[in-house]
């Protein structure tokens, strides 16, 4: 039975909910899975169903990792501090040099993760954050596994891609760039987990147009997203669940929602807006596409060059090519709820047919089996 180890990357707010000095390492990891929707939980299940011994680590979870170190008699030179206190300087150096010099995690968190890998001796490692560890730590990790996989779907400083046996990416443009720099790459899009539908149960459409995610402002990396949300807010009600740096006078953003709460918010909406980041280019690649369609809500998204790889435009998802067209489409969909619902159901049918997490795992399993 091959042992597969996932190095998961959790948001600090999610980690905080699961961290408790009164709990053991195992109890906190269990709480981490149950607190919010967690892709890793289902990755573990699907890989397990295929005959793997699948295990997850949470390298960025300071208290959880410190607890593992204490329970396993791993001595630390000094009390563990949050990696966020070191993160800014490390990432700034990487950005200034345009090279992956330092890992974003603190040296002690990297040390603990390496100790865990040495103890577990996995056959396969899947690292979901390629900039978390320094090149020297990555080299040492490679010594304790047979197949080392990284996952990356965003612009990063120049990485020594040769430290990985395979790089997975949801973004074809970024992936092509990684491969030019020496990566062995494989296109591996995001997906939806159908078990979520059973866990959430029936949902009524009590909202109109929503956007869940960070909006930023006119000087952020989401300028187009900010422009679109701002324009929509001038013409119709839109509920925004996420931070905005410049807020239009007609809009009052609500706190960000995560996990199951996010799915319930999207599921109760007639329309869920999807706008990628400005650096994404003319590609569709984000997780929100599958969160929205999988839950059965009509998605209003950009008409990109590769959208038809995933969905039939304006049949399974609604599309726009400009801010004005986005406003026009949103108005039309809200005025024609039956057509809006029809698109939502068609998008859900396509996602459940072609874009499930189980299908993505089966695809990756075929690659892994050939390498072991």
TORKOL-4160 file (C-alpha; in steps of 0.2 Angstrom, whole numbers, padded with zeros to 4 digits, m for minus):
372
<pt num="1" X="0000" Y="0000" Z="0000"/>
<pt num="2" X="0009" Y="0016" Z="m0005"/>
<pt num="3" X="0009" Y="0030" Z="0008"/>
<pt num="4" X="0004" Y="0047" Z="0001"/>
<pt num="5" X="0007" Y="0063" Z="0011"/>
<pt num="6" X="m0002" Y="0079" Z="0008"/>
<pt num="7" X="0006" Y="0095" Z="0014"/>
<pt num="8" X="m0009" Y="0106" Z="0015"/>
<pt num="9" X="m0010" Y="0125" Z="0015"/>
<pt num="10" X="m0023" Y="0132" Z="0027"/>
<pt num="11" X="m0028" Y="0150" Z="0029"/>
<pt num="12" X="m0023" Y="0158" Z="0046"/>
<pt num="13" X="m0041" Y="0161" Z="0050"/>
<pt num="14" X="m0045" Y="0143" Z="0048"/>
<pt num="15" X="m0030" Y="0137" Z="0058"/>
<pt num="16" X="m0035" Y="0148" Z="0072"/>
<pt num="17" X="m0052" Y="0140" Z="0074"/>
<pt num="18" X="m0044" Y="0123" Z="0076"/>
<pt num="19" X="m0030" Y="0128" Z="0087"/>
<pt num="20" X="m0032" Y="0124" Z="0106"/>
<pt num="21" X="m0019" Y="0122" Z="0119"/>
<pt num="22" X="m0030" Y="0109" Z="0128"/>
<pt num="23" X="m0031" Y="0097" Z="0113"/>
<pt num="24" X="m0019" Y="0084" Z="0107"/>
<pt num="25" X="m0011" Y="0085" Z="0089"/>
<pt num="26" X="m0024" Y="0072" Z="0083"/>
<pt num="27" X="m0039" Y="0081" Z="0090"/>
<pt num="28" X="m0033" Y="0098" Z="0082"/>
<pt num="29" X="m0031" Y="0090" Z="0065"/>
<pt num="30" X="m0048" Y="0082" Z="0067"/>
<pt num="31" X="m0055" Y="0099" Z="0071"/>
<pt num="32" X="m0046" Y="0107" Z="0057"/>
<pt num="33" X="m0056" Y="0095" Z="0045"/>
<pt num="34" X="m0073" Y="0098" Z="0053"/>
<pt num="35" X="m0072" Y="0117" Z="0056"/>
<pt num="36" X="m0074" Y="0121" Z="0037"/>
<pt num="37" X="m0075" Y="0112" Z="0020"/>
<pt num="38" X="m0058" Y="0105" Z="0018"/>
<pt num="39" X="m0052" Y="0099" Z="0001"/>
<pt num="40" X="m0038" Y="0088" Z="0009"/>
<pt num="41" X="m0051" Y="0078" Z="0019"/>
<pt num="42" X="m0059" Y="0072" Z="0003"/>
<pt num="43" X="m0042" Y="0070" Z="m0006"/>
<pt num="44" X="m0038" Y="0058" Z="0009"/>
<pt num="45" X="m0054" Y="0049" Z="0006"/>
<pt num="46" X="m0053" Y="0047" Z="m0013"/>
<pt num="47" X="m0034" Y="0042" Z="m0012"/>
<pt num="48" X="m0039" Y="0030" Z="0002"/>
<pt num="49" X="m0052" Y="0022" Z="m0009"/>
<pt num="50" X="m0039" Y="0019" Z="m0022"/>
<pt num="51" X="m0028" Y="0009" Z="m0010"/>
<pt num="52" X="m0017" Y="0023" Z="m0003"/>
<pt num="53" X="m0012" Y="0026" Z="0015"/>
<pt num="54" X="m0016" Y="0044" Z="0014"/>
<pt num="55" X="m0010" Y="0056" Z="0028"/>
<pt num="56" X="m0011" Y="0075" Z="0029"/>
<pt num="57" X="0000" Y="0088" Z="0038"/>
<pt num="58" X="m0003" Y="0106" Z="0041"/>
<pt num="59" X="0014" Y="0114" Z="0040"/>
<pt num="60" X="0008" Y="0132" Z="0043"/>
<pt num="61" X="m0002" Y="0128" Z="0058"/>
<pt num="62" X="0010" Y="0134" Z="0072"/>
<pt num="63" X="0001" Y="0128" Z="0088"/>
<pt num="64" X="m0004" Y="0111" Z="0079"/>
<pt num="65" X="0014" Y="0108" Z="0073"/>
<pt num="66" X="0022" Y="0113" Z="0090"/>
<pt num="67" X="0010" Y="0101" Z="0098"/>
<pt num="68" X="0016" Y="0087" Z="0087"/>
<pt num="69" X="0034" Y="0091" Z="0091"/>
<pt num="70" X="0031" Y="0091" Z="0109"/>
<pt num="71" X="0021" Y="0074" Z="0108"/>
<pt num="72" X="0036" Y="0067" Z="0098"/>
<pt num="73" X="0050" Y="0073" Z="0109"/>
<pt num="74" X="0056" Y="0085" Z="0095"/>
<pt num="75" X="0066" Y="0099" Z="0104"/>
<pt num="76" X="0065" Y="0117" Z="0097"/>
<pt num="77" X="0079" Y="0129" Z="0100"/>
<pt num="78" X="0067" Y="0143" Z="0106"/>
<pt num="79" X="0048" Y="0144" Z="0108"/>
<pt num="80" X="0039" Y="0143" Z="0092"/>
<pt num="81" X="0033" Y="0159" Z="0085"/>
<pt num="82" X="0020" Y="0162" Z="0071"/>
<pt num="83" X="0027" Y="0160" Z="0054"/>
<pt num="84" X="0018" Y="0176" Z="0050"/>
<pt num="85" X="0031" Y="0186" Z="0060"/>
<pt num="86" X="0045" Y="0180" Z="0048"/>
<pt num="87" X="0034" Y="0178" Z="0032"/>
<pt num="88" X="0035" Y="0196" Z="0027"/>
<pt num="89" X="0054" Y="0198" Z="0026"/>
<pt num="90" X="0056" Y="0181" Z="0018"/>
<pt num="91" X="0043" Y="0185" Z="0004"/>
<pt num="92" X="0050" Y="0202" Z="0001"/>
<pt num="93" X="0067" Y="0195" Z="m0002"/>
<pt num="94" X="0060" Y="0182" Z="m0014"/>
<pt num="95" X="0051" Y="0196" Z="m0023"/>
<pt num="96" X="0066" Y="0208" Z="m0024"/>
<pt num="97" X="0077" Y="0194" Z="m0031"/>
<pt num="98" X="0063" Y="0186" Z="m0041"/>
<pt num="99" X="0070" Y="0170" Z="m0035"/>
<pt num="100" X="0063" Y="0158" Z="m0022"/>
<pt num="101" X="0077" Y="0160" Z="m0009"/>
<pt num="102" X="0068" Y="0157" Z="0007"/>
<pt num="103" X="0052" Y="0147" Z="0012"/>
<pt num="104" X="0037" Y="0158" Z="0018"/>
<pt num="105" X="0036" Y="0147" Z="0033"/>
<pt num="106" X="0047" Y="0150" Z="0048"/>
<pt num="107" X="0063" Y="0140" Z="0050"/>
<pt num="108" X="0055" Y="0131" Z="0065"/>
<pt num="109" X="0039" Y="0126" Z="0055"/>
<pt num="110" X="0050" Y="0120" Z="0041"/>
<pt num="111" X="0061" Y="0110" Z="0053"/>
<pt num="112" X="0045" Y="0102" Z="0061"/>
<pt num="113" X="0038" Y="0097" Z="0044"/>
<pt num="114" X="0054" Y="0089" Z="0039"/>
<pt num="115" X="0055" Y="0079" Z="0055"/>
<pt num="116" X="0037" Y="0073" Z="0052"/>
<pt num="117" X="0042" Y="0067" Z="0034"/>
<pt num="118" X="0057" Y="0058" Z="0041"/>
<pt num="119" X="0046" Y="0049" Z="0053"/>
<pt num="120" X="0033" Y="0045" Z="0040"/>
<pt num="121" X="0044" Y="0040" Z="0025"/>
<pt num="122" X="0030" Y="0042" Z="0012"/>
<pt num="123" X="0031" Y="0035" Z="m0005"/>
<pt num="124" X="0023" Y="0051" Z="m0012"/>
<pt num="125" X="0022" Y="0069" Z="m0006"/>
<pt num="126" X="0010" Y="0082" Z="m0013"/>
<pt num="127" X="0015" Y="0099" Z="m0008"/>
<pt num="128" X="0001" Y="0112" Z="m0011"/>
<pt num="129" X="0012" Y="0127" Z="m0008"/>
<pt num="130" X="0028" Y="0127" Z="m0018"/>
<pt num="131" X="0035" Y="0143" Z="m0009"/>
<pt num="132" X="0032" Y="0137" Z="0009"/>
<pt num="133" X="0049" Y="0128" Z="0011"/>
<pt num="134" X="0067" Y="0134" Z="0006"/>
<pt num="135" X="0076" Y="0125" Z="m0008"/>
<pt num="136" X="0088" Y="0117" Z="0005"/>
<pt num="137" X="0073" Y="0109" Z="0015"/>
<pt num="138" X="0065" Y="0104" Z="m0001"/>
<pt num="139" X="0081" Y="0095" Z="m0007"/>
<pt num="140" X="0081" Y="0085" Z="0010"/>
<pt num="141" X="0062" Y="0081" Z="0009"/>
<pt num="142" X="0066" Y="0073" Z="m0008"/>
<pt num="143" X="0077" Y="0060" Z="0001"/>
<pt num="144" X="0063" Y="0053" Z="0011"/>
<pt num="145" X="0050" Y="0050" Z="m0003"/>
<pt num="146" X="0050" Y="0041" Z="m0020"/>
<pt num="147" X="0039" Y="0054" Z="m0030"/>
<pt num="148" X="0038" Y="0073" Z="m0025"/>
<pt num="149" X="0023" Y="0083" Z="m0032"/>
<pt num="150" X="0021" Y="0101" Z="m0031"/>
<pt num="151" X="0004" Y="0111" Z="m0034"/>
<pt num="152" X="0004" Y="0129" Z="m0040"/>
<pt num="153" X="m0008" Y="0140" Z="m0050"/>
<pt num="154" X="m0002" Y="0157" Z="m0048"/>
<pt num="155" X="0013" Y="0168" Z="m0052"/>
<pt num="156" X="0028" Y="0165" Z="m0041"/>
<pt num="157" X="0046" Y="0170" Z="m0040"/>
<pt num="158" X="0058" Y="0159" Z="m0050"/>
<pt num="159" X="0058" Y="0142" Z="m0042"/>
<pt num="160" X="0070" Y="0128" Z="m0044"/>
<pt num="161" X="0056" Y="0117" Z="m0052"/>
<pt num="162" X="0069" Y="0103" Z="m0054"/>
<pt num="163" X="0067" Y="0100" Z="m0035"/>
<pt num="164" X="0050" Y="0092" Z="m0039"/>
<pt num="165" X="0046" Y="0077" Z="m0050"/>
<pt num="166" X="0030" Y="0084" Z="m0056"/>
<pt num="167" X="0021" Y="0101" Z="m0055"/>
<pt num="168" X="0002" Y="0101" Z="m0055"/>
<pt num="169" X="m0007" Y="0117" Z="m0060"/>
<pt num="170" X="m0025" Y="0123" Z="m0063"/>
<pt num="171" X="m0019" Y="0137" Z="m0075"/>
<pt num="172" X="m0012" Y="0133" Z="m0092"/>
<pt num="173" X="m0003" Y="0149" Z="m0095"/>
<pt num="174" X="0006" Y="0149" Z="m0078"/>
<pt num="175" X="0010" Y="0130" Z="m0081"/>
<pt num="176" X="0018" Y="0134" Z="m0098"/>
<pt num="177" X="0029" Y="0147" Z="m0090"/>
<pt num="178" X="0034" Y="0134" Z="m0076"/>
<pt num="179" X="0039" Y="0121" Z="m0089"/>
<pt num="180" X="0049" Y="0134" Z="m0099"/>
<pt num="181" X="0059" Y="0136" Z="m0082"/>
<pt num="182" X="0062" Y="0117" Z="m0081"/>
<pt num="183" X="0046" Y="0110" Z="m0073"/>
<pt num="184" X="0038" Y="0094" Z="m0078"/>
<pt num="185" X="0020" Y="0100" Z="m0078"/>
<pt num="186" X="0003" Y="0093" Z="m0079"/>
<pt num="187" X="m0013" Y="0102" Z="m0081"/>
<pt num="188" X="m0024" Y="0098" Z="m0066"/>
<pt num="189" X="m0039" Y="0109" Z="m0064"/>
<pt num="190" X="m0049" Y="0112" Z="m0048"/>
<pt num="191" X="m0065" Y="0102" Z="m0045"/>
<pt num="192" X="m0080" Y="0100" Z="m0034"/>
<pt num="193" X="m0084" Y="0087" Z="m0020"/>
<pt num="194" X="m0102" Y="0081" Z="m0022"/>
<pt num="195" X="m0103" Y="0075" Z="m0004"/>
<pt num="196" X="m0105" Y="0094" Z="0000"/>
<pt num="197" X="m0123" Y="0093" Z="m0007"/>
<pt num="198" X="m0128" Y="0080" Z="0005"/>
<pt num="199" X="m0119" Y="0089" Z="0020"/>
<pt num="200" X="m0128" Y="0105" Z="0016"/>
<pt num="201" X="m0145" Y="0098" Z="0012"/>
<pt num="202" X="m0159" Y="0108" Z="0002"/>
<pt num="203" X="m0156" Y="0127" Z="0000"/>
<pt num="204" X="m0169" Y="0140" Z="m0005"/>
<pt num="205" X="m0165" Y="0155" Z="m0016"/>
<pt num="206" X="m0166" Y="0170" Z="m0004"/>
<pt num="207" X="m0153" Y="0181" Z="m0012"/>
<pt num="208" X="m0151" Y="0189" Z="m0029"/>
<pt num="209" X="m0133" Y="0193" Z="m0035"/>
<pt num="210" X="m0118" Y="0189" Z="m0023"/>
<pt num="211" X="m0099" Y="0189" Z="m0024"/>
<pt num="212" X="m0089" Y="0179" Z="m0011"/>
<pt num="213" X="m0071" Y="0184" Z="m0010"/>
<pt num="214" X="m0058" Y="0198" Z="m0009"/>
<pt num="215" X="m0062" Y="0213" Z="m0019"/>
<pt num="216" X="m0048" Y="0224" Z="m0015"/>
<pt num="217" X="m0048" Y="0241" Z="m0024"/>
<pt num="218" X="m0041" Y="0251" Z="m0039"/>
<pt num="219" X="m0023" Y="0249" Z="m0033"/>
<pt num="220" X="m0024" Y="0230" Z="m0029"/>
<pt num="221" X="m0021" Y="0215" Z="m0040"/>
<pt num="222" X="m0040" Y="0214" Z="m0043"/>
<pt num="223" X="m0043" Y="0230" Z="m0051"/>
<pt num="224" X="m0055" Y="0223" Z="m0064"/>
<pt num="225" X="m0064" Y="0214" Z="m0051"/>
<pt num="226" X="m0066" Y="0230" Z="m0041"/>
<pt num="227" X="m0072" Y="0239" Z="m0056"/>
<pt num="228" X="m0085" Y="0226" Z="m0060"/>
<pt num="229" X="m0092" Y="0225" Z="m0042"/>
<pt num="230" X="m0092" Y="0244" Z="m0041"/>
<pt num="231" X="m0102" Y="0245" Z="m0058"/>
<pt num="232" X="m0114" Y="0232" Z="m0053"/>
<pt num="233" X="m0118" Y="0241" Z="m0036"/>
<pt num="234" X="m0123" Y="0256" Z="m0045"/>
<pt num="235" X="m0137" Y="0247" Z="m0055"/>
<pt num="236" X="m0143" Y="0233" Z="m0044"/>
<pt num="237" X="m0142" Y="0226" Z="m0026"/>
<pt num="238" X="m0126" Y="0215" Z="m0024"/>
<pt num="239" X="m0121" Y="0207" Z="m0008"/>
<pt num="240" X="m0102" Y="0206" Z="m0006"/>
<pt num="241" X="m0094" Y="0194" Z="0006"/>
<pt num="242" X="m0076" Y="0200" Z="0007"/>
<pt num="243" X="m0065" Y="0215" Z="0010"/>
<pt num="244" X="m0065" Y="0231" Z="m0001"/>
<pt num="245" X="m0052" Y="0244" Z="0000"/>
<pt num="246" X="m0062" Y="0257" Z="m0009"/>
<pt num="247" X="m0081" Y="0255" Z="m0006"/>
<pt num="248" X="m0094" Y="0262" Z="m0017"/>
<pt num="249" X="m0107" Y="0273" Z="m0007"/>
<pt num="250" X="m0121" Y="0261" Z="m0012"/>
<pt num="251" X="m0112" Y="0245" Z="m0005"/>
<pt num="252" X="m0109" Y="0239" Z="0012"/>
<pt num="253" X="m0097" Y="0224" Z="0011"/>
<pt num="254" X="m0101" Y="0209" Z="0023"/>
<pt num="255" X="m0088" Y="0199" Z="0032"/>
<pt num="256" X="m0079" Y="0185" Z="0022"/>
<pt num="257" X="m0087" Y="0168" Z="0022"/>
<pt num="258" X="m0077" Y="0152" Z="0021"/>
<pt num="259" X="m0081" Y="0133" Z="0019"/>
<pt num="260" X="m0099" Y="0128" Z="0022"/>
<pt num="261" X="m0104" Y="0145" Z="0026"/>
<pt num="262" X="m0098" Y="0151" Z="0009"/>
<pt num="263" X="m0107" Y="0137" Z="0000"/>
<pt num="264" X="m0123" Y="0141" Z="0009"/>
<pt num="265" X="m0121" Y="0159" Z="0004"/>
<pt num="266" X="m0118" Y="0155" Z="m0014"/>
<pt num="267" X="m0132" Y="0141" Z="m0014"/>
<pt num="268" X="m0145" Y="0154" Z="m0008"/>
<pt num="269" X="m0141" Y="0166" Z="m0023"/>
<pt num="270" X="m0149" Y="0167" Z="m0040"/>
<pt num="271" X="m0132" Y="0173" Z="m0047"/>
<pt num="272" X="m0114" Y="0171" Z="m0041"/>
<pt num="273" X="m0101" Y="0183" Z="m0049"/>
<pt num="274" X="m0084" Y="0176" Z="m0054"/>
<pt num="275" X="m0070" Y="0187" Z="m0059"/>
<pt num="276" X="m0052" Y="0181" Z="m0059"/>
<pt num="277" X="m0037" Y="0191" Z="m0054"/>
<pt num="278" X="m0029" Y="0203" Z="m0066"/>
<pt num="279" X="m0013" Y="0193" Z="m0068"/>
<pt num="280" X="m0024" Y="0178" Z="m0073"/>
<pt num="281" X="m0023" Y="0183" Z="m0091"/>
<pt num="282" X="m0037" Y="0177" Z="m0103"/>
<pt num="283" X="m0039" Y="0160" Z="m0094"/>
<pt num="284" X="m0052" Y="0153" Z="m0082"/>
<pt num="285" X="m0044" Y="0143" Z="m0068"/>
<pt num="286" X="m0051" Y="0147" Z="m0051"/>
<pt num="287" X="m0060" Y="0136" Z="m0038"/>
<pt num="288" X="m0075" Y="0147" Z="m0038"/>
<pt num="289" X="m0081" Y="0141" Z="m0055"/>
<pt num="290" X="m0084" Y="0124" Z="m0047"/>
<pt num="291" X="m0090" Y="0130" Z="m0030"/>
<pt num="292" X="m0103" Y="0139" Z="m0039"/>
<pt num="293" X="m0109" Y="0127" Z="m0053"/>
<pt num="294" X="m0107" Y="0112" Z="m0041"/>
<pt num="295" X="m0119" Y="0120" Z="m0029"/>
<pt num="296" X="m0132" Y="0123" Z="m0043"/>
<pt num="297" X="m0131" Y="0142" Z="m0044"/>
<pt num="298" X="m0130" Y="0152" Z="m0060"/>
<pt num="299" X="m0112" Y="0158" Z="m0062"/>
<pt num="300" X="m0109" Y="0175" Z="m0071"/>
<pt num="301" X="m0091" Y="0174" Z="m0077"/>
<pt num="302" X="m0078" Y="0181" Z="m0089"/>
<pt num="303" X="m0078" Y="0174" Z="m0107"/>
<pt num="304" X="m0060" Y="0168" Z="m0107"/>
<pt num="305" X="m0051" Y="0158" Z="m0120"/>
<pt num="306" X="m0052" Y="0142" Z="m0112"/>
<pt num="307" X="m0069" Y="0143" Z="m0103"/>
<pt num="308" X="m0077" Y="0131" Z="m0116"/>
<pt num="309" X="m0065" Y="0117" Z="m0110"/>
<pt num="310" X="m0075" Y="0117" Z="m0094"/>
<pt num="311" X="m0093" Y="0123" Z="m0098"/>
<pt num="312" X="m0104" Y="0128" Z="m0113"/>
<pt num="313" X="m0104" Y="0147" Z="m0112"/>
<pt num="314" X="m0121" Y="0155" Z="m0110"/>
<pt num="315" X="m0129" Y="0138" Z="m0108"/>
<pt num="316" X="m0120" Y="0130" Z="m0093"/>
<pt num="317" X="m0113" Y="0147" Z="m0086"/>
<pt num="318" X="m0117" Y="0165" Z="m0091"/>
<pt num="319" X="m0103" Y="0175" Z="m0098"/>
<pt num="320" X="m0098" Y="0193" Z="m0101"/>
<pt num="321" X="m0083" Y="0202" Z="m0111"/>
<pt num="322" X="m0084" Y="0219" Z="m0103"/>
<pt num="323" X="m0090" Y="0229" Z="m0087"/>
<pt num="324" X="m0106" Y="0235" Z="m0097"/>
<pt num="325" X="m0110" Y="0218" Z="m0103"/>
<pt num="326" X="m0108" Y="0211" Z="m0085"/>
<pt num="327" X="m0121" Y="0223" Z="m0079"/>
<pt num="328" X="m0133" Y="0220" Z="m0094"/>
<pt num="329" X="m0132" Y="0201" Z="m0091"/>
<pt num="330" X="m0134" Y="0202" Z="m0072"/>
<pt num="331" X="m0150" Y="0213" Z="m0075"/>
<pt num="332" X="m0157" Y="0201" Z="m0088"/>
<pt num="333" X="m0154" Y="0185" Z="m0077"/>
<pt num="334" X="m0162" Y="0193" Z="m0062"/>
<pt num="335" X="m0177" Y="0198" Z="m0073"/>
<pt num="336" X="m0178" Y="0180" Z="m0080"/>
<pt num="337" X="m0177" Y="0169" Z="m0065"/>
<pt num="338" X="m0182" Y="0153" Z="m0074"/>
<pt num="339" X="m0168" Y="0155" Z="m0087"/>
<pt num="340" X="m0156" Y="0159" Z="m0073"/>
<pt num="341" X="m0161" Y="0143" Z="m0064"/>
<pt num="342" X="m0160" Y="0133" Z="m0080"/>
<pt num="343" X="m0141" Y="0139" Z="m0082"/>
<pt num="344" X="m0138" Y="0135" Z="m0064"/>
<pt num="345" X="m0144" Y="0117" Z="m0066"/>
<pt num="346" X="m0135" Y="0114" Z="m0082"/>
<pt num="347" X="m0119" Y="0120" Z="m0075"/>
<pt num="348" X="m0122" Y="0109" Z="m0060"/>
<pt num="349" X="m0125" Y="0094" Z="m0071"/>
<pt num="350" X="m0109" Y="0097" Z="m0081"/>
<pt num="351" X="m0099" Y="0099" Z="m0065"/>
<pt num="352" X="m0105" Y="0083" Z="m0057"/>
<pt num="353" X="m0102" Y="0074" Z="m0074"/>
<pt num="354" X="m0085" Y="0080" Z="m0078"/>
<pt num="355" X="m0077" Y="0090" Z="m0064"/>
<pt num="356" X="m0078" Y="0080" Z="m0047"/>
<pt num="357" X="m0063" Y="0079" Z="m0035"/>
<pt num="358" X="m0064" Y="0060" Z="m0037"/>
<pt num="359" X="m0061" Y="0061" Z="m0055"/>
<pt num="360" X="m0046" Y="0072" Z="m0053"/>
<pt num="361" X="m0039" Y="0060" Z="m0040"/>
<pt num="362" X="m0041" Y="0045" Z="m0052"/>
<pt num="363" X="m0032" Y="0055" Z="m0065"/>
<pt num="364" X="m0017" Y="0059" Z="m0053"/>
<pt num="365" X="m0017" Y="0041" Z="m0047"/>
<pt num="366" X="m0013" Y="0035" Z="m0065"/>
<pt num="367" X="0002" Y="0046" Z="m0065"/>
<pt num="368" X="0008" Y="0041" Z="m0048"/>
<pt num="369" X="0006" Y="0022" Z="m0052"/>
<pt num="370" X="0017" Y="0023" Z="m0067"/>
<pt num="371" X="0031" Y="0032" Z="m0056"/>
<pt num="372" X="0031" Y="0020" Z="m0041"/>
